[in-house]
Amino acid sequence: MGNVVESEALRVWSSPVGLLELRSTAAGVRKIHFLGEEPLPLQEEPAAPGAEALLDRLIHQLEEYFLGLRRTFDLPLALEGTPFQLRVWEALREIPYGATASYEDIARQVERPRAFRAVGGANHANPVAIVVPCHRVVGKDGTLTGFGGGLDKKAWLLEHEGRHNRP
């Protein structure tokens, strides 16, 4: 018996911070990636209806987020990574909307207090930006540091959350 490969849906969506590549299976969101100049691979086969429906939910929730109406996401995720990366990504999801944490804070949270560089690597490898809010991680002194989408997008996301986080 061979391995079953789950059908994946792909969309490019225009957000307030630029084009995002969105990928999902019926089981969960797999990717939210800021697009630069790299071309996307063609989707050769139609995706399963569940994967398309999940992308519809993702886009709806992203729209609400960008309107300032949503602070958390309620979506199944299909994250693939090492056990350490998965722990870091779970810790990122616990950073409150409008707040930030340092790499060192996250390292302590995942019980690896000296592994702040490894936390940075896991943060960089985060496959679902915004939903797993890697943009909320900053340097120990509060400075903005690396972000796959670019520091301008990280600053925009943090400013956006700050504007909509007022009582």
N, C-alpha and C positions, 0 to 999 in steps of 0.2 A: 504494500500500500504506500503510495507517495504522499508527500506533504501537501496539505491543502493551503493554498495561498489565498488570503482574503483580499477581495476586490477593494481597491482604494479609489476614492473620489478626490478630484483635484479642482480647485478653483483659484483664480487670481481675483482678489477683491481690493477695490480702491478705498483706502481708509484715510482719515485726516492726517496720518503720519506716512502716507505713501502706499504703494502697492504691497499687498501681503499675499504670499502663497499659502493656501490652506489645503490641508490633506486630512482625510478621514477614512476610516473603515466603518463598518456598521458597529464595531465594538468600541470605538472611541476616536477622539481627535488625535492625530499623529503629529501634525506639524502646523506651526504658524511661523512663517519666516518672512523677514523684511527682504523684499526683492531689490537687488541692485541692477546691474546690467547683464547678469548671467541669464541665458535662455532657459526656459523650462523644458523638461522632457515632455514629449507628446504623450497624451493618455490614449493608449491603443485600444483598450476595451472599455465598454461601459461599466460604470461602478454599480455595485449593489444598491438597491433603493434605500436601504438603511444608512449607507454611507452618505448618500446625497441628502437624506433627511437630516442627518447629524450636521452636515455642513450648513444647511439652512438654519438650524438652531444656533450654531456657532456664529454665523453672520448676524442673526437677530440679537444675540447677546453682545457681540462686539459693537453693534450699532447703539444699543442701550448704554454700554460702557462709554462710548465716545460722546454720547449726549449727556453724560453725568448722571444717568439714571440707575446704573448698575455698579456695584462695588465688588461683587464676587461672581464667579461663574459656576453654573450648575450643569456641567457637561461630563460625560465619561471621557477619560483620557486613555490612550493606548501608548504609554510611554515605554520606550526601550532604552535601557542604560544599565550601567553597573549598579550593584547594590548601594554603593556610596552615592552615585549620582541620583538615584531614586530617593534616597534619604534627604539629600540637599534639596531636590525639587519639591519634596513634601514640605520641608522647612520654609522654602520660599513662599509657598501657598499660605503660610501662617502669618506672613508679614501683613499687617493691616493696610487697607486702602489708605493712601495718603501718607503713610509712614515709610521709613527706610530702616535698614539694618546694615551693619558692616559685614564684610567677609568674615571677620573675626567672630562677630555675634553668631553667624550661621555655623561656623566651625564649632563653637561651644555648644550650640543647640543640637548638633548631630553627634556630640560627644567625641569630637576630634579637635580639641582646642588649638592644636598647633598646625592644623591642616587648612589654614585660610587660603593658601595658594591652590590647593586641590579644590576648595570650594569655588574659587575663581574659575578653575577649569570646568567644573561641573556646571557652573552658572553659564559659562560660554557655550557649553554643549546643550543647554536647555532647548528642546525641540519645539516647545509651544510658548513662544514669547507672549507677553501680555496676560494670558490665562494663568501661566506659572510666572509670576511677576518678577522676573530677574532684573527688571529695570529699577526695582526698589532696593537693590543692593549697591551700597556706596563704599568709598574708602573709609578707613577708621576715623579720619578727620572730617568726614562728611562730603569730601570732594567726589565729583562724578568720575567714575573710572569705567573702563572698557564696557562696551555694549555692542553686540553683533549688528544691531540696526544703525549704529552710529550714536555718538554722544548727543547730537542735536535731537534725535528722536527720544533718547532717554530723558533729556531735560524737558522735552515737550510733555511726555507721559507723566513725569513727576509734577510738573506745573499744573497740568490738567487735573490730576487727582487732588492737588492742593486747593485748586479753585472750587472743586465740587465736594470737598471734605469739610466745609464750614457748616456749623450747626444752623 
